[in-house]
Amino acid sequence: MSLPNMPSSKLSEHGSRAFESVSICHESDVCLLVLQVQHAAQHLGFNVVMATQLSTVASELAMNIVKYAGRGDVSWGQCEGAGRSGFELWAIDQGPGMADVALALSEHYSSRGTLGLGLPGTRRLVDEFSIDSQPGKGTRICIRKWLRR
């Protein structure tokens, strides 16, 4: 699956929508991100459960940035398509990348001795999940979750 165009700045216009962004370097940045994503998702009309799922996804992807890349950015905003509205989030880093994305997405695989449930669990919580990762060039992940009306 090809990745959609991503926002390029801290607050950028992406089509007709504005994206917000947080630079991720420390766990404290992840805490800020979780609160902002929860608020943004509820503001867009997601119920508390779905907003919590989105903040969980944001937390997982941002913690991966901290653990594996050291620094990166997470951007989010409203998306639209096929007559529906939703939430789009990007996690981008210039870390070591993944040699085998399919392996990284498999249940219980971990390169660091963790449970290996993060990326597969993230993929289950969203409607669309796209990843582009290359060794030595970093990782770009885009997720979308659509509002249920």
C-alpha positions as CSV (number, residue, x, y, z in Angstrom):
1,M,0.0,0.0,0.0
2,S,1.4,3.4,-0.9
3,L,1.7,6.1,1.6
4,P,-0.4,9.2,1.2
5,N,1.2,12.6,1.1
6,M,2.3,13.7,4.5
7,P,2.2,17.1,6.2
8,S,5.6,18.9,6.3
9,S,5.6,21.3,9.2
10,K,4.5,21.8,12.8
11,L,1.2,23.2,11.7
12,S,0.7,22.8,8.0
13,E,-2.1,22.9,5.6
14,H,-2.5,19.5,4.0
15,G,-5.2,19.9,1.3
16,S,-8.0,21.6,3.2
17,R,-7.0,20.3,6.6
18,A,-4.4,21.4,9.2
19,F,-2.1,19.0,10.8
20,E,-0.5,19.4,14.2
21,S,2.8,17.9,15.2
22,V,5.0,17.0,18.2
23,S,8.7,16.3,18.0
24,I,9.5,13.1,19.9
25,C,12.7,12.8,21.8
26,H,11.8,11.6,25.3
27,E,9.0,9.8,27.1
28,S,7.7,13.1,28.3
29,D,7.0,14.1,24.7
30,V,4.9,10.9,24.3
31,C,2.8,11.9,27.3
32,L,2.1,15.3,25.7
33,L,1.3,13.6,22.4
34,V,-1.2,11.2,24.0
35,L,-3.2,14.1,25.6
36,Q,-3.2,16.1,22.4
37,V,-4.3,13.1,20.3
38,Q,-7.1,12.2,22.7
39,H,-8.4,15.8,22.7
40,A,-8.1,16.1,18.9
41,A,-9.9,12.8,18.3
42,Q,-12.8,13.7,20.6
43,H,-13.0,17.2,19.0
44,L,-13.4,15.5,15.6
45,G,-16.3,13.5,16.9
46,F,-14.8,10.2,18.0
47,N,-16.3,8.7,21.2
48,V,-14.1,8.2,24.2
49,V,-13.3,4.6,23.4
50,M,-12.2,5.3,19.8
51,A,-10.3,8.4,20.9
52,T,-8.5,6.3,23.5
53,Q,-7.6,3.7,20.8
54,L,-6.1,6.5,18.7
55,S,-4.1,7.9,21.7
56,T,-2.9,4.3,22.3
57,V,-1.7,4.0,18.7
58,A,0.0,7.4,19.0
59,S,1.7,6.3,22.2
60,E,2.9,3.0,20.7
61,L,4.3,4.6,17.6
62,A,5.9,7.5,19.5
63,M,7.5,5.1,22.0
64,N,9.0,3.1,19.1
65,I,10.5,6.4,17.9
66,V,12.1,6.9,21.4
67,K,13.3,3.3,21.7
68,Y,14.6,2.6,18.2
69,A,15.3,6.0,16.5
70,G,16.0,8.4,19.3
71,R,14.0,11.2,17.7
72,G,11.3,11.8,15.2
73,D,7.9,13.5,14.7
74,V,4.3,12.6,15.0
75,S,1.7,14.6,13.1
76,W,-2.1,14.3,13.1
77,G,-5.2,15.8,11.7
78,Q,-8.5,15.3,10.0
79,C,-8.7,13.3,6.8
80,E,-11.5,12.8,4.4
81,G,-12.2,10.2,1.7
82,A,-15.1,8.4,0.0
83,G,-17.7,10.7,1.6
84,R,-16.4,10.0,5.1
85,S,-14.3,11.8,7.7
86,G,-11.6,10.5,10.0
87,F,-8.3,10.9,11.8
88,E,-4.9,10.5,10.2
89,L,-1.6,10.2,12.1
90,W,2.0,10.0,10.9
91,A,5.0,8.8,12.8
92,I,8.3,9.6,11.0
93,D,11.9,9.1,12.0
94,Q,15.3,8.9,10.4
95,G,16.4,6.0,12.6
96,P,17.9,2.7,11.6
97,G,14.8,1.5,9.8
98,M,13.6,-2.1,9.5
99,A,15.2,-4.7,7.3
100,D,12.1,-6.9,7.4
101,V,8.8,-5.0,7.8
102,A,6.7,-8.2,7.5
103,L,8.6,-9.7,10.4
104,A,8.3,-6.6,12.5
105,L,4.5,-6.7,11.9
106,S,4.2,-10.3,13.0
107,E,2.8,-11.2,16.4
108,H,5.5,-11.6,19.2
109,Y,8.4,-10.6,17.1
110,S,10.7,-8.2,18.9
111,S,14.3,-7.0,18.2
112,R,14.6,-5.7,21.8
113,G,13.2,-8.5,24.0
114,T,9.7,-7.0,24.4
115,L,6.4,-8.8,24.0
116,G,6.3,-7.9,20.3
117,L,2.7,-6.8,20.3
118,G,3.1,-3.1,19.6
119,L,3.0,-2.8,15.8
120,P,0.5,-5.7,15.3
121,G,-1.8,-4.3,18.0
122,T,-1.5,-0.9,16.4
123,R,-2.5,-2.2,13.1
124,R,-5.6,-3.9,14.6
125,L,-6.8,-0.7,16.3
126,V,-7.0,1.3,13.1
127,D,-8.8,1.1,9.7
128,E,-5.8,1.8,7.5
129,F,-2.1,1.2,8.3
130,S,0.7,2.0,5.9
131,I,4.4,1.6,6.6
132,D,7.6,2.4,4.7
133,S,10.9,1.5,6.3
134,Q,14.3,1.1,4.9
135,P,17.5,0.2,6.7
136,G,19.6,3.3,7.3
137,K,16.9,5.6,6.1
138,G,14.2,5.5,8.8
139,T,10.5,4.6,9.1
140,R,7.3,6.4,8.0
141,I,4.0,5.1,9.3
142,C,0.6,6.5,8.4
143,I,-2.6,5.3,10.1
144,R,-6.2,6.3,9.5
145,K,-9.4,5.6,11.6
146,W,-12.7,6.6,10.1
147,L,-15.7,8.0,12.1
148,R,-18.6,5.6,12.4
149,R,-21.8,7.4,11.9
